[in-house]
């Protein structure tokens, strides 16, 4: 496939330099995505009060649960595209894109309708307080109405990442972020639409990102023959997408469902604690951006080199990347820990909210490096198509360790310290992935293979 500007080929050159260059636009893009929710929180906190702030914080979890399985499928598409590009299989990549677009339309419309109808029941299961229930229902319904844009954008961004282009999505998000901020200020502060205005702003921004991504791919990659609307599924590609994407998506969805269960514990502590957790999530989210971006780069690195048969390079990368990701994440965490107080005060002046937010933030920032190491190892293994073990570990980390420990902390100690369940689960998961690297026969067989030439692929 013809090379394009800013496309990074991970199959040659300094490994960490290539990974960092690939991750940098993703970091900036994730900053913009965090800015979506951060601006929502800032504007709502300044104009609407604690109940609205709590509603936005708690509503993020059911939205994430609904969308995550399809975002995982988008990651599966990214892995397959990277393998096809690494192996030079042009026609396969073209057919794969058509099937992906069909999947976006079918799932996006279905999820929008289902989410709108199911929002009240989901929030009741989460034990959302009555004071925030109506606001939460409004926010969830309006955000899910824009599911097609969210799923479509993330699918297209995955295709571009698989091709080695991590820069384009940054431009898409820059445009939509500006739109989101303008609409937030206009609808919430100007027209006093409360959480409805924030939800409309976020949904409209994601739809715009999706539309811009379609126009970009069609113009810059005409050889992909990228369709705007398609309902033609290639059975072979659909099977491959589901084989890799469903475990990742299921893992993401179960992971988000587990966070919903944790959010129920948060909600049981009252609106002030809910608001503190929502504020803390903005800071910890910003601090975790580098690790998630580098993990995405690790997926593309592994996929391209596995597809190209560069097993020696894969051996080098799977050792170096987790160390670099852990060091960078710890550095970011310590930096945000130093400046957490003035940052938190941007969101609220309530001293109790700030006290809970400071506690939550400190625990997360000091321990998140363990998750970063774990996640980069998971993404490397996922990049070669081995998704079963990583899915299992993610499920165990959440459902066998994090959630039980959170309930035990609430029962035996103090519910306002339930965030201690995170470092406990991070350590467990990191040890599991080290064990996989050291003892898995399947993984050892792959990294011990001799390099292949392109003619052998």
SULTA-V44721 format. One record per residue. N is the residue number from 1. SS is DSSP state (a for helix, b for strand, c for the rest). OMEGA is omega in degrees with one decimal (999 if undefined). NEAR is the number of other C-alpha atoms within 10 Angstrom. Layout:
BEGIN
N:SS:OMEGA:NEAR + N:SS:OMEGA:NEAR
END
This chain:
BEGIN
1:c:-176.7:13 + 2:c:179.8:6 + 3:c:-179.7:11 + 4:c:176.6:12 + 5:c:175.6:8 + 6:c:172.5:13 + 7:b:-175.8:17 + 8:c:177.0:22 + 9:c:-176.2:21 + 10:c:-173.4:26 + 11:c:176.4:21 + 12:c:176.7:11 + 13:c:-179.8:10 + 14:c:-171.5:11 + 15:a:-175.5:18 + 16:a:178.0:16 + 17:a:179.6:11 + 18:a:179.8:17 + 19:a:180.0:24 + 20:a:178.4:20 + 21:a:178.5:17 + 22:a:-174.9:28 + 23:a:-174.3:23 + 24:a:176.2:18 + 25:a:177.6:19 + 26:a:176.8:25 + 27:a:-179.8:22 + 28:a:177.5:20 + 29:a:178.3:24 + 30:a:174.0:22 + 31:a:179.1:21 + 32:a:178.0:20 + 33:a:175.5:21 + 34:a:-179.4:19 + 35:a:175.3:20 + 36:a:-175.3:24 + 37:a:179.1:22 + 38:a:177.8:22 + 39:a:175.3:20 + 40:a:-177.4:27 + 41:a:-180.0:27 + 42:a:-176.8:18 + 43:a:179.7:22 + 44:a:178.6:28 + 45:a:-177.9:21 + 46:a:-171.0:17 + 47:a:-169.2:18 + 48:c:177.8:18 + 49:c:-172.5:14 + 50:a:-178.5:20 + 51:a:178.0:22 + 52:a:178.0:24 + 53:a:178.1:32 + 54:a:-179.1:31 + 55:a:178.9:27 + 56:a:-179.3:27 + 57:a:-177.0:23 + 58:a:-177.5:26 + 59:a:-179.6:27 + 60:a:-175.4:19 + 61:a:178.5:21 + 62:a:176.5:23 + 63:a:179.8:20 + 64:a:179.0:19 + 65:a:-177.1:21 + 66:a:-172.9:20 + 67:a:-166.8:24 + 68:a:-178.7:23 + 69:a:179.0:23 + 70:a:173.7:28 + 71:a:175.5:26 + 72:a:176.2:26 + 73:a:174.3:28 + 74:a:175.6:31 + 75:a:176.2:29 + 76:a:175.9:30 + 77:a:178.6:30 + 78:a:179.5:30 + 79:a:-179.2:32 + 80:a:177.6:31 + 81:a:-179.5:30 + 82:a:178.4:34 + 83:a:178.6:28 + 84:a:179.3:24 + 85:a:178.7:24 + 86:a:-179.3:29 + 87:a:179.5:21 + 88:c:-179.0:17 + 89:c:-173.2:15 + 90:a:-176.0:16 + 91:a:178.2:13 + 92:a:179.6:15 + 93:a:179.5:23 + 94:a:180.0:16 + 95:a:-179.4:18 + 96:a:-179.5:24 + 97:a:178.5:23 + 98:a:177.7:22 + 99:a:179.7:22 + 100:a:179.1:27 + 101:a:176.8:21 + 102:a:-179.6:19 + 103:a:-179.7:22 + 104:a:-176.7:26 + 105:a:-178.0:18 + 106:a:-175.8:13 + 107:a:-177.7:16 + 108:a:179.7:22 + 109:a:-179.7:17 + 110:a:-178.9:13 + 111:a:177.7:20 + 112:a:-178.2:20 + 113:a:-178.7:14 + 114:a:-178.3:14 + 115:a:179.3:22 + 116:a:-178.9:17 + 117:a:-171.9:12 + 118:a:-174.1:13 + 119:a:-177.6:20 + 120:a:-178.4:19 + 121:a:179.9:10 + 122:a:-177.6:17 + 123:a:175.3:22 + 124:a:175.9:14 + 125:a:179.0:11 + 126:c:-180.0:22 + 127:c:176.8:16 + 128:c:-179.4:27 + 129:c:-178.5:18 + 130:a:-178.0:11 + 131:a:-178.5:13 + 132:a:-173.4:19 + 133:a:-176.9:21 + 134:a:178.8:15 + 135:a:-179.6:20 + 136:a:178.8:28 + 137:a:179.5:24 + 138:a:-177.7:21 + 139:a:-178.5:25 + 140:a:-177.2:28 + 141:a:-176.7:24 + 142:a:178.0:23 + 143:a:-179.0:25 + 144:a:174.9:28 + 145:c:177.6:22 + 146:c:-177.4:22 + 147:a:-179.0:26 + 148:a:178.5:23 + 149:a:-178.9:24 + 150:a:-179.8:26 + 151:a:-179.0:27 + 152:a:179.2:28 + 153:a:-176.7:27 + 154:a:175.2:24 + 155:a:-179.9:28 + 156:a:177.1:26 + 157:a:177.0:27 + 158:a:177.5:29 + 159:a:179.9:27 + 160:a:177.3:22 + 161:a:179.5:28 + 162:a:178.6:32 + 163:c:-179.3:27 + 164:c:-178.9:26 + 165:b:178.5:20 + 166:c:-175.3:27 + 167:c:-172.6:23 + 168:a:-177.6:20 + 169:a:176.5:26 + 170:a:179.0:22 + 171:a:179.1:16 + 172:a:-177.1:22 + 173:a:178.4:27 + 174:a:178.8:18 + 175:a:-176.3:15 + 176:a:178.9:26 + 177:a:177.7:25 + 178:a:178.6:15 + 179:a:180.0:18 + 180:a:-179.2:28 + 181:a:-179.8:22 + 182:a:-179.9:12 + 183:a:176.9:21 + 184:a:-178.0:29 + 185:a:-177.4:20 + 186:a:-172.9:16 + 187:a:-176.6:20 + 188:a:-177.9:24 + 189:a:-175.7:18 + 190:a:-176.6:12 + 191:c:175.5:11 + 192:c:-179.2:15 + 193:c:175.6:18 + 194:a:-175.1:23 + 195:a:178.1:28 + 196:a:178.2:22 + 197:a:179.0:24 + 198:a:179.8:30 + 199:a:178.5:29 + 200:a:179.2:23 + 201:a:-179.1:27 + 202:a:-179.7:27 + 203:a:179.4:22 + 204:a:179.9:20 + 205:a:-180.0:26 + 206:a:176.0:29 + 207:a:178.3:20 + 208:a:177.2:20 + 209:a:-179.6:27 + 210:a:-179.1:25 + 211:a:-179.6:16 + 212:a:179.7:19 + 213:a:177.2:24 + 214:a:-179.7:17 + 215:a:-179.6:13 + 216:a:-177.5:16 + 217:a:-178.7:20 + 218:a:-178.1:15 + 219:a:-173.8:13 + 220:a:-178.7:11 + 221:c:-178.2:16 + 222:a:-179.4:10 + 223:a:176.3:14 + 224:a:-177.9:19 + 225:c:-171.7:14 + 226:c:-177.7:21 + 227:c:173.5:16 + 228:c:178.7:13 + 229:c:-177.6:11 + 230:c:175.0:17 + 231:c:178.5:15 + 232:c:-177.8:13 + 233:c:171.1:17 + 234:c:-172.7:15 + 235:a:-178.9:10 + 236:a:-177.9:12 + 237:a:178.2:20 + 238:a:178.4:16 + 239:a:178.8:12 + 240:a:179.2:16 + 241:a:-178.0:23 + 242:a:-179.8:17 + 243:a:179.7:16 + 244:a:-172.7:24 + 245:a:-177.6:28 + 246:a:176.8:23 + 247:a:178.9:21 + 248:a:179.4:27 + 249:a:177.7:24 + 250:a:176.9:20 + 251:a:179.3:24 + 252:a:-177.7:25 + 253:a:177.5:24 + 254:a:177.8:20 + 255:a:178.8:23 + 256:a:177.1:23 + 257:a:175.8:20 + 258:a:176.3:19 + 259:a:175.6:20 + 260:a:177.0:24 + 261:a:176.7:19 + 262:a:178.2:23 + 263:a:175.8:23 + 264:a:175.6:19 + 265:a:177.7:21 + 266:a:-178.8:27 + 267:a:-178.3:21 + 268:c:178.8:17 + 269:c:176.1:14 + 270:c:-173.7:13 + 271:a:-178.8:22 + 272:a:177.3:22 + 273:a:176.2:22 + 274:a:179.5:29 + 275:a:177.8:33 + 276:a:177.7:30 + 277:a:179.4:27 + 278:a:178.2:25 + 279:a:-179.9:31 + 280:a:-179.6:25 + 281:a:177.7:20 + 282:a:-179.1:22 + 283:a:-180.0:24 + 284:a:176.4:22 + 285:a:177.7:21 + 286:a:-178.3:20 + 287:a:-177.4:24 + 288:c:-175.0:24 + 289:a:-177.1:21 + 290:a:-176.3:24 + 291:a:-179.7:28 + 292:a:179.3:23 + 293:a:178.4:24 + 294:a:176.6:29 + 295:a:176.3:26 + 296:a:177.2:25 + 297:a:178.4:30 + 298:a:177.1:32 + 299:a:179.6:27 + 300:a:177.7:34 + 301:a:-178.4:35 + 302:a:-178.8:31 + 303:a:-178.8:33 + 304:a:-177.5:31 + 305:a:174.0:27 + 306:a:178.2:27 + 307:a:-179.1:27 + 308:a:-178.7:24 + 309:c:178.9:24 + 310:c:-173.5:22 + 311:a:176.9:20 + 312:a:177.7:15 + 313:a:176.0:21 + 314:a:177.7:24 + 315:a:179.6:16 + 316:a:-175.7:12 + 317:a:-175.0:20 + 318:a:175.2:20 + 319:a:-172.5:12 + 320:a:-172.2:12 + 321:a:179.7:23 + 322:a:179.3:24 + 323:a:-179.7:14 + 324:a:-179.1:17 + 325:a:178.8:29 + 326:a:-179.1:22 + 327:a:-179.5:16 + 328:a:-179.0:17 + 329:a:178.0:27 + 330:a:178.2:21 + 331:a:177.9:16 + 332:a:179.8:22 + 333:a:179.3:24 + 334:a:178.5:15 + 335:a:-179.9:13 + 336:a:177.1:20 + 337:a:-179.7:21 + 338:a:-174.7:10 + 339:c:-172.9:11 + 340:a:-174.6:19 + 341:a:178.5:15 + 342:a:177.9:9 + 343:a:-178.9:15 + 344:a:-179.0:21 + 345:c:174.2:15 + 346:c:-173.5:13 + 347:c:-176.4:25 + 348:c:174.6:22 + 349:c:178.0:12 + 350:c:-173.3:13 + 351:a:178.0:12 + 352:a:175.5:14 + 353:a:-178.7:24 + 354:a:178.1:23 + 355:a:178.6:15 + 356:a:179.8:20 + 357:a:179.5:28 + 358:a:179.1:20 + 359:a:-178.6:16 + 360:a:-177.7:23 + 361:a:-177.2:27 + 362:a:179.5:19 + 363:a:-177.5:18 + 364:a:-174.6:24 + 365:a:-178.7:25 + 366:a:-175.0:18 + 367:a:-171.1:19 + 368:a:179.5:24 + 369:a:179.0:26 + 370:a:176.6:24 + 371:a:-179.7:24 + 372:a:176.9:28 + 373:a:178.9:26 + 374:a:-174.5:26 + 375:a:178.1:27 + 376:a:176.1:28 + 377:a:177.7:27 + 378:a:-176.6:26 + 379:a:175.8:27 + 380:a:178.7:25 + 381:a:177.6:24 + 382:a:-177.2:26 + 383:a:177.5:30 + 384:c:175.6:24 + 385:c:179.1:21 + 386:c:-170.3:16 + 387:c:-173.4:21 + 388:a:-177.7:15 + 389:a:-178.7:17 + 390:a:175.9:24 + 391:a:-179.9:22 + 392:a:-179.0:12 + 393:a:178.4:19 + 394:a:179.5:22 + 395:a:179.6:21 + 396:a:179.5:18 + 397:a:-176.0:22 + 398:a:-168.9:25 + 399:a:-179.8:19 + 400:a:-175.8:13 + 401:a:-170.7:18 + 402:a:-176.6:26 + 403:a:176.7:22 + 404:a:-179.7:14 + 405:a:177.7:20 + 406:a:179.4:22 + 407:a:177.6:17 + 408:a:178.3:15 + 409:a:179.4:18 + 410:a:-176.1:16 + 411:a:-171.7:11 + 412:a:-176.2:8 + 413:c:-175.1:11 + 414:c:-177.2:12 + 415:a:179.4:18 + 416:a:174.6:18 + 417:a:-176.4:16 + 418:c:178.9:22 + 419:c:176.0:22 + 420:a:177.5:17 + 421:a:-178.1:22 + 422:a:178.6:21 + 423:a:177.4:20 + 424:a:-178.3:17 + 425:a:178.0:22 + 426:a:-178.6:23 + 427:a:178.1:18 + 428:a:-176.2:18 + 429:a:179.4:26 + 430:a:178.1:22 + 431:a:178.8:12 + 432:a:-179.1:18 + 433:a:173.0:22 + 434:a:177.3:14 + 435:a:178.1:11 + 436:a:179.4:19 + 437:a:-173.7:16 + 438:a:-167.5:11 + 439:a:-177.1:11 + 440:c:178.2:13 + 441:a:-179.0:10 + 442:a:179.1:11 + 443:a:179.1:15 + 444:a:179.7:14 + 445:a:-179.0:9 + 446:a:-174.8:15 + 447:a:177.3:18 + 448:c:-179.3:12 + 449:c:173.0:13 + 450:c:179.2:11 + 451:c:176.5:17 + 452:c:172.4:14 + 453:c:179.8:11 + 454:a:-179.2:13 + 455:a:-178.8:6 + 456:a:-173.7:9 + 457:c:999:12
END
